[in-house]
Amino acid sequence: MKVTESVAGGSGRARSQRGHGEQLRGEILAAVNSLLAEWGSADRLTIRAVAKQVGIAPPSIYLHFKDKAELVWAALSDKYGDLVGRMAAAETACTAADPREPLRAQAHAYCRFALSNPGHYRLMFEVPQPAVEVSRISGHPARHVSARLRAGFLRCQEAGYALSLPVEQAAQTLWAGLHGAISLHHSLFDDESTDALLLLLSDGLIDSLVAGTPGVSPPFATAPAETAASRQIKAILSGAQQHGE
């Protein structure tokens, strides 16, 4: 006869057999993803809610995860892994001698991931996650994204391209800029007409952070009066003005 674990509400589930722990872990993570997608936030997510969704006792979750933050991070880790894998593949596929181009390729891959996987992107970066001490944030699975960007800026610097900010700050600034542009895109646009603009904005961020040629004198030239991105932005603004805004 199977031994069951009691659950809130009086329901129960067969105790996992030896060797089936990974299966239960997967069910727990799937439940977390489902609840995050349904609620749009981790605020309502509790160990008890996840346990109820899976059909197990809350203490069973603590056999796999020490707290809510670790639970959410683990549930989303495969999505961060997918993003990082795409960034790595884009960098590898870039054969340009200019070290800015592999960095640009990674930024484009980041944007394309967000455009083609808006639901996943929102769960990863737009849905509030459990707050943790600053000392723990370096363990978040998103750390692999920033690590790739830092490595890209470092290669530019080592190749003699001046940076407008220290490597760590440049990487964080690029990441923040990409995320901001993507969030605006998700919030304000509902078609593919501005997808290209998003990539142009990412290029502009990189151009503002890395000099166009090796050497330190001068690292940055005066901006042109108009670019492809500025022309598209002007066109969008002119449409807003026609609506009296």
MDAnalysis code that builds the backbone (N, CA, C; Angstrom):
import MDAnalysis as mda
import numpy as np

u = mda.Universe.empty(735, n_residues=245, atom_resindex=np.repeat(np.arange(245), 3), trajectory=True)
u.add_TopologyAttr("name", ["N", "CA", "C"] * 245)
u.add_TopologyAttr("resid", np.arange(1, 246))
u.add_TopologyAttr("resname", ["MET", "LYS", "VAL", "THR", "GLU", "SER", "VAL", "ALA", "GLY", "GLY", "SER", "GLY", "ARG", "ALA", "ARG", "SER", "GLN", "ARG", "GLY", "HIS", "GLY", "GLU", "GLN", "LEU", "ARG", "GLY", "GLU", "ILE", "LEU", "ALA", "ALA", "VAL", "ASN", "SER", "LEU", "LEU", "ALA", "GLU", "TRP", "GLY", "SER", "ALA", "ASP", "ARG", "LEU", "THR", "ILE", "ARG", "ALA", "VAL", "ALA", "LYS", "GLN", "VAL", "GLY", "ILE", "ALA", "PRO", "PRO", "SER", "ILE", "TYR", "LEU", "HIS", "PHE", "LYS", "ASP", "LYS", "ALA", "GLU", "LEU", "VAL", "TRP", "ALA", "ALA", "LEU", "SER", "ASP", "LYS", "TYR", "GLY", "ASP", "LEU", "VAL", "GLY", "ARG", "MET", "ALA", "ALA", "ALA", "GLU", "THR", "ALA", "CYS", "THR", "ALA", "ALA", "ASP", "PRO", "ARG", "GLU", "PRO", "LEU", "ARG", "ALA", "GLN", "ALA", "HIS", "ALA", "TYR", "CYS", "ARG", "PHE", "ALA", "LEU", "SER", "ASN", "PRO", "GLY", "HIS", "TYR", "ARG", "LEU", "MET", "PHE", "GLU", "VAL", "PRO", "GLN", "PRO", "ALA", "VAL", "GLU", "VAL", "SER", "ARG", "ILE", "SER", "GLY", "HIS", "PRO", "ALA", "ARG", "HIS", "VAL", "SER", "ALA", "ARG", "LEU", "ARG", "ALA", "GLY", "PHE", "LEU", "ARG", "CYS", "GLN", "GLU", "ALA", "GLY", "TYR", "ALA", "LEU", "SER", "LEU", "PRO", "VAL", "GLU", "GLN", "ALA", "ALA", "GLN", "THR", "LEU", "TRP", "ALA", "GLY", "LEU", "HIS", "GLY", "ALA", "ILE", "SER", "LEU", "HIS", "HIS", "SER", "LEU", "PHE", "ASP", "ASP", "GLU", "SER", "THR", "ASP", "ALA", "LEU", "LEU", "LEU", "LEU", "LEU", "SER", "ASP", "GLY", "LEU", "ILE", "ASP", "SER", "LEU", "VAL", "ALA", "GLY", "THR", "PRO", "GLY", "VAL", "SER", "PRO", "PRO", "PHE", "ALA", "THR", "ALA", "PRO", "ALA", "GLU", "THR", "ALA", "ALA", "SER", "ARG", "GLN", "ILE", "LYS", "ALA", "ILE", "LEU", "SER", "GLY", "ALA", "GLN", "GLN", "HIS", "GLY", "GLU"])
u.atoms.positions = np.array([
    [0.851, -1.191, 0.000],
    [0.000, 0.000, 0.000],
    [0.885, 1.238, 0.000],
    [0.485, 2.296, -0.780],
    [1.275, 3.517, -0.864],
    [1.070, 4.374, 0.372],
    [2.156, 4.982, 0.817],
    [2.068, 5.906, 1.935],
    [1.837, 7.286, 1.358],
    [0.847, 8.013, 1.886],
    [0.538, 9.339, 1.355],
    [0.981, 10.415, 2.307],
    [1.203, 11.628, 1.727],
    [1.545, 12.805, 2.514],
    [0.290, 13.650, 2.617],
    [-0.077, 14.078, 3.812],
    [-1.275, 14.901, 3.965],
    [-1.017, 16.278, 3.394],
    [-2.081, 16.870, 2.855],
    [-1.990, 18.192, 2.250],
    [-3.088, 19.049, 2.830],
    [-2.838, 20.375, 2.848],
    [-3.892, 21.270, 3.328],
    [-5.153, 21.036, 2.523],
    [-6.264, 20.958, 3.205],
    [-7.522, 20.713, 2.519],
    [-7.905, 19.251, 2.551],
    [-7.011, 18.382, 3.105],
    [-7.371, 16.991, 3.277],
    [-7.046, 16.087, 2.114],
    [-6.531, 16.627, 1.005],
    [-6.177, 15.776, -0.129],
    [-4.813, 15.173, 0.105],
    [-4.400, 14.254, -0.707],
    [-3.099, 13.636, -0.524],
    [-2.520, 13.154, -1.815],
    [-1.249, 12.783, -1.758],
    [-0.563, 12.314, -2.940],
    [0.411, 11.256, -2.510],
    [0.635, 10.273, -3.359],
    [1.571, 9.205, -3.017],
    [2.961, 9.774, -2.815],
    [3.629, 9.296, -1.754],
    [4.998, 9.732, -1.509],
    [5.879, 9.300, -2.671],
    [6.792, 10.171, -3.073],
    [7.671, 9.856, -4.198],
    [8.493, 8.620, -3.889],
    [8.536, 7.688, -4.818],
    [9.360, 6.511, -4.655],
    [10.823, 6.875, -4.809],
    [11.675, 5.994, -4.314],
    [13.113, 6.226, -4.413],
    [13.502, 6.452, -5.871],
    [14.259, 7.529, -6.128],
    [14.697, 7.829, -7.487],
    [13.739, 8.721, -8.242],
    [12.549, 9.022, -7.641],
    [11.572, 9.857, -8.316],
    [11.615, 11.301, -7.811],
    [12.622, 11.652, -7.042],
    [12.736, 13.012, -6.498],
    [12.843, 14.057, -7.575],
    [13.559, 13.745, -8.653],
    [13.723, 14.712, -9.742],
    [12.397, 14.962, -10.446],
    [11.575, 13.925, -10.532],
    [10.257, 14.094, -11.145],
    [9.414, 15.056, -10.319],
    [9.437, 14.891, -8.989],
    [8.684, 15.787, -8.120],
    [9.238, 17.204, -8.216],
    [10.551, 17.309, -8.262],
    [11.164, 18.642, -8.389],
    [10.675, 19.331, -9.654],
    [10.594, 18.583, -10.741],
    [10.111, 19.143, -11.993],
    [8.659, 19.589, -11.893],
    [7.844, 18.812, -11.187],
    [6.438, 19.175, -11.007],
    [6.320, 20.454, -10.181],
    [7.163, 20.583, -9.186],
    [7.150, 21.790, -8.352],
    [7.498, 23.014, -9.182],
    [8.540, 22.902, -9.997],
    [8.970, 24.033, -10.822],
    [7.909, 24.389, -11.860],
    [7.262, 23.370, -12.425],
    [6.195, 23.626, -13.395],
    [5.041, 24.371, -12.727],
    [4.740, 24.013, -11.494],
    [3.669, 24.685, -10.758],
    [4.026, 26.146, -10.507],
    [5.275, 26.404, -10.159],
    [5.713, 27.784, -9.924],
    [5.560, 28.601, -11.200],
    [6.016, 28.059, -12.328],
    [5.887, 28.765, -13.603],
    [4.424, 29.055, -13.919],
    [3.565, 28.087, -13.678],
    [2.151, 28.255, -13.959],
    [1.537, 29.362, -13.094],
    [1.866, 29.370, -11.809],
    [1.310, 30.377, -10.904],
    [1.865, 31.767, -11.210],
    [3.146, 31.857, -11.555],
    [3.722, 33.155, -11.912],
    [3.044, 33.715, -13.157],
    [2.823, 32.859, -14.141],
    [2.175, 33.297, -15.378],
    [0.739, 33.734, -15.105],
    [0.051, 33.023, -14.212],
    [-1.346, 33.342, -13.910],
    [-1.471, 34.620, -13.099],
    [-0.586, 34.809, -12.116],
    [-0.710, 35.939, -11.203],
    [0.085, 37.161, -11.643],
    [1.082, 36.972, -12.509],
    [1.878, 38.102, -12.975],
    [2.789, 38.695, -11.931],
    [3.041, 37.980, -10.874],
    [3.899, 38.459, -9.795],
    [4.211, 37.307, -8.862],
    [5.319, 37.451, -8.134],
    [5.658, 36.445, -7.127],
    [5.111, 36.827, -5.760],
    [4.419, 37.976, -5.686],
    [3.928, 38.458, -4.392],
    [2.970, 37.462, -3.737],
    [2.064, 36.891, -4.532],
    [1.072, 35.961, -3.984],
    [1.605, 34.538, -3.884],
    [2.750, 34.318, -4.469],
    [3.312, 32.970, -4.487],
    [3.829, 32.599, -3.101],
    [3.354, 31.488, -2.573],
    [3.813, 30.990, -1.284],
    [4.147, 29.509, -1.424],
    [4.920, 29.028, -0.491],
    [5.244, 27.599, -0.484],
    [3.960, 26.782, -0.381],
    [3.009, 27.256, 0.433],
    [1.744, 26.537, 0.610],
    [0.951, 26.507, -0.701],
    [0.954, 27.630, -1.456],
    [0.216, 27.678, -2.720],
    [0.814, 26.714, -3.738],
    [2.140, 26.655, -3.779],
    [2.806, 25.745, -4.705],
    [2.517, 24.301, -4.313],
    [2.590, 24.014, -3.029],
    [2.326, 22.659, -2.548],
    [0.903, 22.224, -2.897],
    [-0.039, 23.145, -2.741],
    [-1.429, 22.826, -3.067],
    [-1.575, 22.533, -4.557],
    [-0.882, 23.312, -5.381],
    [-0.947, 23.117, -6.832],
    [-0.416, 21.743, -7.226],
    [0.654, 21.314, -6.569],
    [1.275, 20.026, -6.903],
    [0.536, 18.866, -6.239],
    [-0.034, 19.133, -5.053],
    [-0.717, 18.078, -4.317],
    [0.176, 17.381, -3.319],
    [1.026, 18.175, -2.647],
    [1.939, 17.625, -1.649],
    [1.888, 18.495, -0.402],
    [2.520, 18.040, 0.651],
    [2.599, 18.827, 1.873],
    [3.680, 19.892, 1.720],
    [3.463, 21.115, 2.232],
    [4.462, 22.177, 2.113],
    [5.877, 21.774, 2.541],
    [6.056, 21.022, 3.637],
    [7.430, 20.660, 4.022],
    [8.186, 19.885, 2.940],
    [7.450, 19.207, 2.045],
    [8.118, 18.440, 0.994],
    [8.908, 19.341, 0.054],
    [8.440, 20.586, -0.111],
    [9.137, 21.513, -1.011],
    [10.497, 21.887, -0.440],
    [10.557, 21.976, 0.894],
    [11.818, 22.363, 1.527],
    [12.889, 21.274, 1.403],
    [12.515, 20.090, 0.982],
    [13.511, 19.053, 0.712],
    [14.285, 19.373, -0.564],
    [13.722, 20.265, -1.398],
    [14.341, 20.604, -2.686],
    [14.808, 22.053, -2.752],
    [14.144, 22.955, -2.035],
    [14.460, 24.388, -2.104],
    [14.405, 24.981, -0.706],
    [15.380, 25.837, -0.408],
    [15.452, 26.339, 0.963],
    [14.471, 27.473, 1.236],
    [14.064, 28.231, 0.188],
    [13.105, 29.306, 0.405],
    [12.444, 29.694, -0.911],
    [11.567, 30.665, -0.830],
    [10.782, 31.090, -1.983],
    [11.672, 31.634, -3.102],
    [12.703, 32.406, -2.758],
    [13.579, 32.976, -3.781],
    [14.273, 31.882, -4.582],
    [14.820, 30.909, -3.876],
    [15.509, 29.816, -4.565],
    [14.535, 29.037, -5.441],
    [13.299, 28.906, -4.996],
    [12.263, 28.201, -5.747],
    [11.957, 28.935, -7.060],
    [11.762, 30.235, -6.976],
    [11.449, 31.023, -8.175],
    [12.634, 31.044, -9.132],
    [13.834, 31.228, -8.605],
    [15.019, 31.276, -9.467],
    [15.199, 29.953, -10.206],
    [14.982, 28.865, -9.504],
    [15.137, 27.552, -10.146],
    [14.079, 27.347, -11.230],
    [12.856, 27.827, -10.961],
    [11.777, 27.660, -11.934],
    [12.072, 28.409, -13.227],
    [12.743, 29.541, -13.110],
    [13.011, 30.364, -14.287],
    [14.390, 30.107, -14.903],
    [15.203, 29.273, -14.268],
    [16.594, 29.106, -14.703],
    [16.715, 28.597, -16.143],
    [15.785, 27.726, -16.566],
    [15.884, 27.212, -17.934],
    [15.647, 28.315, -18.957],
    [14.824, 29.292, -18.603],
    [14.561, 30.408, -19.513],
    [15.788, 31.306, -19.623],
    [16.435, 31.569, -18.497],
    [17.681, 32.341, -18.550],
    [18.743, 31.564, -19.336],
    [18.766, 30.249, -19.155],
    [19.720, 29.423, -19.891],
    [19.490, 29.480, -21.380],
    [18.223, 29.500, -21.792],
    [17.887, 29.605, -23.209],
    [18.387, 30.936, -23.765],
    [18.139, 32.018, -23.041],
    [18.587, 33.345, -23.475],
    [20.104, 33.397, -23.611],
    [20.806, 32.941, -22.591],
    [22.274, 32.968, -22.611],
    [22.807, 32.100, -23.748],
    [22.166, 30.953, -23.986],
    [22.587, 30.090, -25.081],
    [22.455, 30.776, -26.422],
    [21.392, 31.550, -26.609],
    [21.205, 32.272, -27.867],
    [22.239, 33.378, -28.026],
    [22.548, 34.044, -26.918],
    [23.571, 35.085, -26.968],
    [24.927, 34.491, -27.317],
    [25.252, 33.354, -26.718],
    [26.530, 32.687, -26.990],
    [26.605, 32.236, -28.438],
    [25.504, 31.688, -28.963],
    [25.490, 31.226, -30.348],
    [25.664, 32.388, -31.312],
    [25.034, 33.527, -31.007],
    [25.160, 34.706, -31.871],
    [26.591, 35.219, -31.870],
    [27.214, 35.207, -30.710],
    [28.610, 35.656, -30.622],
    [29.519, 34.723, -31.413],
    [29.320, 33.424, -31.273],
    [30.154, 32.443, -31.973],
    [29.999, 32.561, -33.479],
    [28.781, 32.850, -33.940],
    [28.517, 32.936, -35.376],
    [29.102, 34.196, -36.001],
    [29.440, 35.183, -35.176],
    [29.991, 36.441, -35.694],
    [31.488, 36.287, -35.939],
    [31.894, 36.444, -37.178],
    [33.312, 36.250, -37.541],
    [34.031, 37.562, -37.793],
    [33.396, 38.690, -37.515],
    [34.016, 39.997, -37.769],
    [35.248, 40.197, -36.901],
    [36.242, 40.859, -37.456],
    [37.468, 41.133, -36.701],
    [37.237, 42.217, -35.652],
    [36.331, 43.110, -35.920],
    [35.996, 44.194, -34.997],
    [35.337, 43.592, -33.762],
    [35.921, 43.730, -32.567],
    [35.366, 43.090, -31.362],
    [34.022, 43.661, -30.928],
    [33.641, 44.811, -31.497],
    [32.320, 45.352, -31.157],
    [31.203, 44.528, -31.781],
    [31.491, 43.867, -32.897],
    [30.435, 43.149, -33.613],
    [29.913, 41.915, -32.861],
    [30.785, 41.096, -32.249],
    [30.240, 40.004, -31.425],
    [29.395, 40.520, -30.259],
    [29.787, 41.657, -29.680],
    [28.999, 42.262, -28.611],
    [27.652, 42.723, -29.163],
    [27.691, 43.314, -30.337],
    [26.457, 43.765, -30.983],
    [25.548, 42.565, -31.282],
    [26.158, 41.463, -31.735],
    [25.392, 40.256, -32.047],
    [24.698, 39.719, -30.803],
    [25.389, 39.779, -29.670],
    [24.779, 39.316, -28.419],
    [23.607, 40.205, -28.016],
    [23.771, 41.508, -28.177],
    [22.692, 42.438, -27.841],
    [21.477, 42.197, -28.734],
    [21.732, 41.955, -30.018],
    [20.630, 41.663, -30.942],
    [19.932, 40.362, -30.550],
    [20.708, 39.353, -30.149],
    [20.122, 38.075, -29.736],
    [19.250, 38.269, -28.502],
    [19.685, 39.115, -27.589],
    [18.907, 39.421, -26.389],
    [17.561, 40.033, -26.794],
    [17.605, 41.012, -27.698],
    [16.380, 41.677, -28.144],
    [15.458, 40.703, -28.870],
    [16.030, 39.890, -29.738],
    [15.202, 38.953, -30.511],
    [14.543, 37.915, -29.596],
    [15.262, 37.508, -28.568],
    [14.663, 36.580, -27.599],
    [13.432, 37.219, -26.966],
    [13.570, 38.485, -26.557],
    [12.455, 39.181, -25.913],
    [11.283, 39.352, -26.865],
    [11.578, 39.606, -28.145],
    [10.514, 39.809, -29.131],
    [9.788, 38.505, -29.452],
    [10.537, 37.424, -29.534],
    [9.928, 36.147, -29.914],
    [9.378, 35.366, -28.725],
    [9.767, 35.757, -27.507],
    [9.294, 35.069, -26.294],
    [8.816, 36.097, -25.264],
    [7.821, 36.912, -25.616],
    [7.408, 37.977, -24.689],
    [6.916, 37.454, -23.345],
    [6.221, 36.312, -23.344],
    [5.736, 35.762, -22.083],
    [6.877, 35.352, -21.172],
    [7.848, 34.641, -21.735],
    [9.010, 34.239, -20.946],
    [9.782, 35.458, -20.460],
    [9.956, 36.442, -21.342],
    [10.730, 37.625, -20.965],
    [10.071, 38.357, -19.801],
    [8.757, 38.459, -19.839],
    [8.066, 39.135, -18.740],
    [8.263, 38.393, -17.419],
    [8.193, 37.068, -17.468],
    [8.426, 36.295, -16.244],
    [9.846, 36.494, -15.728],
    [10.806, 36.605, -16.648],
    [12.208, 36.716, -16.266],
    [12.595, 38.095, -15.744],
    [12.030, 39.144, -16.363],
    [12.522, 40.487, -16.073],
    [11.458, 41.525, -15.717],
    [10.182, 41.211, -15.920],
    [9.165, 42.216, -15.662],
    [8.221, 41.827, -14.526],
    [8.176, 40.552, -14.194],
    [7.383, 40.096, -13.049],
    [8.226, 40.238, -11.785],
    [7.747, 40.957, -10.769],
    [8.532, 41.100, -9.535],
    [8.860, 39.739, -8.919],
    [10.105, 39.560, -8.578],
    [10.573, 38.320, -7.957],
    [10.862, 38.570, -6.473],
    [11.003, 37.512, -5.692],
    [11.232, 37.699, -4.254],
    [12.464, 38.550, -3.972],
    [12.320, 39.486, -3.061],
    [13.451, 40.329, -2.662],
    [14.402, 39.522, -1.787],
    [15.693, 39.706, -2.031],
    [16.711, 39.016, -1.237],
    [17.788, 40.012, -0.832],
    [18.635, 39.590, 0.082],
    [19.760, 40.429, 0.472],
    [20.690, 40.620, -0.728],
    [21.334, 41.770, -0.766],
    [22.243, 42.074, -1.878],
    [23.299, 40.982, -2.031],
    [23.711, 40.399, -0.923],
    [24.756, 39.380, -0.969],
    [24.323, 38.136, -1.734],
    [23.015, 37.948, -1.905],
    [22.522, 36.752, -2.601],
    [22.267, 36.986, -4.082],
    [22.153, 38.243, -4.503],
    [21.712, 38.514, -5.866],
    [22.695, 37.985, -6.904],
    [23.964, 37.835, -6.518],
    [24.956, 37.305, -7.461],
    [24.686, 35.841, -7.801],
    [23.795, 35.191, -7.031],
    [23.434, 33.812, -7.330],
    [22.232, 33.685, -8.244],
    [21.638, 34.799, -8.631],
    [20.479, 34.775, -9.521],
    [20.905, 34.267, -10.901],
    [20.084, 33.435, -11.572],
    [20.479, 32.906, -12.883],
    [20.699, 33.963, -13.947],
    [20.200, 35.179, -13.738],
    [20.435, 36.257, -14.706],
    [21.897, 36.693, -14.709],
    [22.669, 36.226, -13.729],
    [24.081, 36.622, -13.666],
    [24.837, 36.211, -14.926],
    [24.377, 35.163, -15.584],
    [25.081, 34.697, -16.780],
    [24.886, 35.659, -17.954],
    [23.787, 36.405, -17.943],
    [23.570, 37.422, -18.974],
    [24.588, 38.539, -18.814],
    [24.685, 39.080, -17.609],
    [25.622, 40.179, -17.374],
    [27.066, 39.731, -17.563],
    [27.361, 38.475, -17.240],
    [28.725, 37.971, -17.417],
    [29.116, 37.972, -18.886],
    [28.190, 37.607, -19.764],
    [28.485, 37.605, -21.200],
    [28.728, 39.025, -21.700],
    [27.928, 39.972, -21.221],
    [28.106, 41.356, -21.649],
    [29.431, 41.920, -21.127],
    [29.780, 41.609, -19.894],
    [31.067, 42.078, -19.355],
    [32.227, 41.531, -20.172],
    [32.150, 40.257, -20.517],
    [33.220, 39.646, -21.312],
    [33.324, 40.327, -22.669],
    [32.184, 40.701, -23.254],
    [32.198, 41.374, -24.551],
    [32.861, 42.733, -24.476],
    [32.548, 43.504, -23.452],
    [33.179, 44.820, -23.282],
    [34.664, 44.675, -22.979],
    [35.017, 43.668, -22.198],
    [36.416, 43.462, -21.868],
    [37.229, 43.151, -23.117],
    [36.674, 42.354, -24.028],
    [37.386, 42.053, -25.269],
    [37.593, 43.318, -26.105],
    [36.595, 44.191, -26.114],
    [36.754, 45.460, -26.836],
    [37.881, 46.283, -26.225],
    [37.887, 46.364, -24.925],
    [38.915, 47.137, -24.223],
    [40.309, 46.555, -24.469],
    [40.417, 45.243, -24.408],
    [41.716, 44.603, -24.626],
    [42.210, 44.773, -26.056],
    [41.262, 44.980, -26.992],
    [41.635, 45.196, -28.386],
    [41.968, 46.659, -28.660],
    [41.919, 47.508, -27.642],
    [42.302, 48.902, -27.807],
    [41.153, 49.858, -28.034],
    [39.914, 49.395, -27.901],
    [38.754, 50.266, -28.086],
    [38.401, 50.911, -26.748],
    [38.395, 52.235, -26.722],
    [38.093, 52.935, -25.478],
    [36.637, 52.745, -25.088],
    [36.381, 52.630, -23.779],
    [35.028, 52.542, -23.248],
    [34.691, 53.852, -22.545],
    [33.432, 54.260, -22.621],
    [33.025, 55.493, -21.956],
    [32.770, 55.277, -20.468],
    [32.701, 54.003, -20.053],
    [32.482, 53.655, -18.652],
    [33.333, 52.438, -18.302],
    [33.606, 52.201, -17.025],
    [34.299, 50.967, -16.643],
    [33.516, 49.747, -17.120],
    [34.218, 48.645, -17.333],
    [33.616, 47.446, -17.926],
    [32.328, 47.038, -17.214],
    [32.368, 46.927, -15.899],
    [31.200, 46.461, -15.155],
    [30.013, 47.421, -15.324],
    [30.315, 48.721, -15.290],
    [29.248, 49.708, -15.429],
    [28.734, 49.740, -16.869],
    [29.629, 49.588, -17.825],
    [29.208, 49.573, -19.236],
    [28.252, 48.413, -19.494],
    [28.586, 47.234, -18.959],
    [27.729, 46.065, -19.157],
    [26.365, 46.273, -18.513],
    [26.338, 46.827, -17.306],
    [25.069, 47.050, -16.617],
    [24.249, 48.122, -17.331],
    [24.929, 49.136, -17.857],
    [24.236, 50.210, -18.582],
    [23.613, 49.680, -19.865],
    [24.357, 48.849, -20.604],
    [23.816, 48.267, -21.829],
    [22.617, 47.387, -21.495],
    [22.752, 46.548, -20.491],
    [21.661, 45.648, -20.096],
    [20.422, 46.442, -19.701],
    [20.622, 47.497, -18.887],
    [19.491, 48.324, -18.462],
    [18.840, 49.012, -19.656],
    [19.662, 49.486, -20.598],
    [19.129, 50.146, -21.780],
    [18.333, 49.197, -22.661],
    [18.860, 47.992, -22.859],
    [18.146, 46.992, -23.651],
    [16.810, 46.649, -23.003],
    [16.854, 46.438, -21.700],
    [15.618, 46.078, -20.990],
    [14.601, 47.213, -21.064],
    [15.054, 48.437, -20.889],
    [14.139, 49.571, -20.952],
    [13.479, 49.686, -22.318],
    [14.276, 49.542, -23.373],
    [13.725, 49.630, -24.725],
    [12.725, 48.503, -24.979],
    [13.058, 47.308, -24.499],
    [12.163, 46.156, -24.685],
    [10.857, 46.353, -23.912],
    [10.947, 46.836, -22.687],
    [9.750, 47.051, -21.875],
    [8.828, 48.082, -22.514],
    [9.423, 49.160, -23.063],
    [8.618, 50.151, -23.770],
    [7.960, 49.525, -24.992],
    [8.728, 48.703, -25.694],
    [8.206, 48.037, -26.883],
    [7.016, 47.146, -26.509],
    [7.171, 46.363, -25.444],
    [6.096, 45.475, -25.005],
    [4.865, 46.267, -24.543],
    [5.098, 47.419, -23.944],
    [4.001, 48.180, -23.366],
    [3.257, 49.028, -24.389],
    [3.988, 49.562, -25.396],
    [3.402, 50.568, -26.272],
    [3.135, 50.117, -27.692],
    [3.799, 49.061, -28.139],
    [3.659, 48.637, -29.528],
    [3.141, 47.208, -29.587],
    [2.269, 46.946, -30.548],
    [1.658, 45.627, -30.631],
    [1.793, 45.028, -32.023],
    [2.846, 45.410, -32.734],
    [3.085, 44.820, -34.049],
    [4.583, 44.758, -34.282],
    [4.987, 44.330, -35.460],
    [6.401, 44.131, -35.754],
    [7.047, 45.356, -36.394],
    [6.310, 46.450, -36.512],
    [6.821, 47.610, -37.243],
    [8.019, 48.256, -36.567],
    [8.165, 48.083, -35.259],
    [9.282, 48.720, -34.558],
    [10.338, 47.718, -34.097],
    [10.251, 46.476, -34.561],
    [11.271, 45.490, -34.185],
    [12.662, 45.952, -34.622],
    [12.748, 46.462, -35.850],
    [14.041, 46.913, -36.366],
    [14.561, 48.088, -35.550],
    [13.654, 48.961, -35.118],
    [14.064, 50.105, -34.302],
    [14.708, 49.639, -33.008],
    [14.180, 48.581, -32.421],
    [14.750, 48.056, -31.179],
    [16.214, 47.660, -31.376],
    [16.518, 47.030, -32.514],
    [17.900, 46.641, -32.793],
    [18.769, 47.867, -33.039],
    [18.213, 48.877, -33.697],
    [18.968, 50.108, -33.930],
    [19.268, 50.815, -32.609],
    [18.313, 50.801, -31.702],
    [18.549, 51.420, -30.393],
    [19.635, 50.673, -29.631],
    [19.659, 49.339, -29.767],
    [20.704, 48.566, -29.102],
    [22.070, 48.909, -29.694],
    [22.116, 49.122, -31.018],
    [23.372, 49.531, -31.652],
    [23.821, 50.892, -31.116],
    [22.865, 51.802, -30.956],
    [23.198, 53.122, -30.441],
    [23.762, 53.063, -29.034],
    [23.217, 52.175, -28.219],
    [23.747, 52.012, -26.872],
    [25.204, 51.576, -26.905],
    [25.493, 50.593, -27.755],
    [26.863, 50.101, -27.854],
    [27.781, 51.182, -28.397],
    [27.321, 51.919, -29.399],
    [28.142, 52.980, -29.978],
    [28.423, 54.090, -28.969],
    [27.542, 54.261, -28.002],
    [27.772, 55.287, -26.983],
    [28.703, 54.798, -25.876],
    [28.918, 53.494, -25.833],
    [29.735, 52.914, -24.768],
    [31.107, 52.463, -25.234],
    [31.249, 52.205, -26.546],
    [32.520, 51.733, -27.097],
    [32.922, 52.629, -28.261],
    [34.171, 53.061, -28.287],
    [34.658, 53.908, -29.372],
    [34.578, 53.173, -30.703],
    [34.428, 53.934, -31.793],
    [34.281, 53.333, -33.108],
    [35.561, 52.784, -33.690],
    [36.691, 53.252, -33.200],
    [37.994, 52.784, -33.688],
    [38.926, 52.601, -32.501],
    [39.949, 51.772, -32.655],
    [40.914, 51.603, -31.559],
    [41.653, 52.909, -31.289],
    [42.162, 53.047, -30.099],
    [42.913, 54.244, -29.736],
    [42.125, 55.116, -28.787],
    [42.808, 56.104, -28.239],
    [42.158, 56.925, -27.215],
    [41.985, 58.375, -27.642],
    [42.355, 58.744, -28.853],
    [42.293, 60.156, -29.241],
    [41.729, 60.336, -30.636],
    [40.501, 60.845, -30.795],
    [39.490, 60.957, -29.740],
    [38.664, 59.684, -29.714],
    [38.155, 59.246, -28.582],
    [37.397, 57.992, -28.546],
    [36.043, 58.079, -29.227],
    [35.405, 59.257, -29.185],
    [34.066, 59.361, -29.748],
    [33.954, 60.577, -30.656],
    [33.359, 60.372, -31.818],
    [33.137, 61.470, -32.760],
    [31.795, 62.134, -32.467],
    [31.643, 63.351, -32.987],
    [30.364, 64.044, -32.829],
    [29.261, 63.273, -33.541],
    [28.103, 63.163, -32.904],
    [26.993, 62.400, -33.479],
    [26.500, 63.053, -34.768],
    [26.100, 62.267, -35.758],
    [25.534, 62.825, -36.987],
    [24.196, 63.483, -36.690],
    [23.769, 64.342, -37.584],
    [22.504, 65.043, -37.371],
    [21.317, 64.091, -37.393],
    [21.459, 62.987, -38.112],
    [20.351, 62.050, -38.245],
    [20.888, 60.643, -38.441],
    [20.181, 59.665, -37.902],
    [20.518, 58.252, -38.086],
    [19.254, 57.503, -38.481],
    [19.395, 56.236, -38.838],
    [18.225, 55.425, -39.176],
    [17.259, 55.354, -38.005],
    [17.805, 55.244, -36.793],
    [16.950, 55.182, -35.611],
    [16.241, 56.510, -35.372],
    [16.985, 57.624, -35.490],
    [16.360, 58.926, -35.232],
    [15.279, 59.230, -36.258],
    [15.496, 58.793, -37.509],
    [14.466, 59.015, -38.533],
    [13.194, 58.249, -38.205],
    [13.349, 57.011, -37.730],
    [12.162, 56.224, -37.391],
    [11.449, 56.814, -36.179],
    [12.219, 57.297, -35.210],
    [11.618, 57.920, -34.037],
    [10.866, 59.182, -34.434],
    [11.472, 59.977, -35.342],
    [10.791, 61.187, -35.822],
    [9.473, 60.848, -36.500],
    [9.469, 59.756, -37.263],
    [8.243, 59.349, -37.951],
    [7.160, 58.975, -36.941],
    [7.560, 58.271, -35.873],
    [6.596, 57.903, -34.829],
    [6.079, 59.150, -34.133],
    [6.983, 60.091, -33.838],
    [6.593, 61.323, -33.160],
    [5.675, 62.167, -34.027],
    [5.942, 62.194, -35.331],
    [5.094, 62.985, -36.212],
    [3.678, 62.419, -36.236],
    [3.552, 61.105, -36.120],
    [2.224, 60.502, -36.037],
    [1.508, 60.913, -34.769],
    [2.270, 60.997, -33.652],
    [1.679, 61.429, -32.384],
    [1.214, 62.881, -32.476],
    [2.011, 63.719, -33.157],
    [1.654, 65.117, -33.289],
    [0.381, 65.292, -34.113],
    [0.189, 64.395, -35.109],
    [-1.014, 64.457, -35.924],
    [-2.253, 64.145, -35.095],
    [-2.048, 63.425, -33.990],
    [-3.166, 63.101, -33.100],
    [-3.322, 64.144, -32.002],
    [-2.593, 65.249, -32.155],
    [-2.731, 66.349, -31.193],
    [-1.998, 66.132, -29.898],
    [-0.982, 65.269, -29.884],
    [-0.240, 64.997, -28.638],
    [1.065, 65.767, -28.606],
])
